[in-house]
Amino acid sequence: MGTLFLVATPIGNLEDVSARALRVLREASLVAAEDTRETRKLLSHFDLHTPLMAYHEHNKLTRLEAVLAALARADVALVSDAGTPGLNDPGYELVRAALAAGHTVSPVPGPSAPIAALVASGLPTDRFFYMGYLQRRAAARRTQLAAVAAIEATLVALEAPHRLLPALGDICDVLGDRQMAVARELTKLHEEILRGRVSEIQAHFERQAPRGEVTLVIAGASPAAAAAWDESRVRKEVQGRMDAGETAARAAAEVAQESGWTRRAVYRLATTEAGRVQANAPPGHRRADEPRRPAATERD
């Protein structure tokens, strides 16, 4: 029975390919590739002529039997466009199917954008949480970030360049103005790694539009922030203070200091809650932060 090799390929610089990766790609009976056009360029560069089969997100389930049939005869190599297959690229289902069929699955380690960005970020590497790609829609992305806000480990995520600025805004709102690094075009000619606070990185890309693949590395929560309140508690506390007569801004500032949330995020909840309460209030009801009108006189 053949072995399924998970072969990491260069994320930019072709010199990063390992001697073992080239040998496996040469000796395999088949290379299952996310994009045969990209993989053909790599094979041609190193004068390799192994047959290729497209194996990508849209056909990964229908191609399982074909890959397993090839594995029954000889070794097969799985590659993605760049980096380590199986990380945000097709591979998980094939690995599971190969193991279930009794095949050996062997990794051929090599380039990986998340790991490369992490170790060059200047942030702690002893513990990290990999988030994959951030959600495309703002509401889903903010929910995703809120779910990791209390994790005391460095956060690593991927993002497309055209969504980077909105993502940075949400990161600052939800996680706070933490230290972070943004790595783009890793190992390529125009490699760039920016380090600083989220707001500083955001200001840079407001002046200069980002290009190329982007990896985000974000400082984990401090022990104090890890005990941050959940959203329901923040809403309850801020509404209680507003009911007692405080303005939304003052209530947000006080709750942010106590809760571990950013002031901006709490203020957004406060104004949303105030609008909801006002919408449900009976006619003539006055908000807690709304100034009183002068009493009517006979001349009025």
Secondary structure, 3 states (H helix, E strand, C coil): CCEEEEECECCCCHHHCCHHHHHHHHHCCEEEECCHHHHHHHHHHCCCCCCEEECCCCCCCCCHHHHHHHHHHCCEEEECCCECCCCCCCCHHHHHHHHHCCCEEEEECCCCHHHHHHHHCCCCCCCEEEEEECCCCHHHHHHHHHHHCCCCCEEEEEECHHHHHHHHHHHHHHHCCCEEEEEECCCCCCCEEEEEEHHHHHHHHHHCCCCCCEEEEECCCCCCHHHCCCHHHHHHHHHHHHHCCCCHHHHHHHHHHHHCCCHHHHHHHHHHHHHHHHHHCCCCCCCCCCCCCCCCCCCC
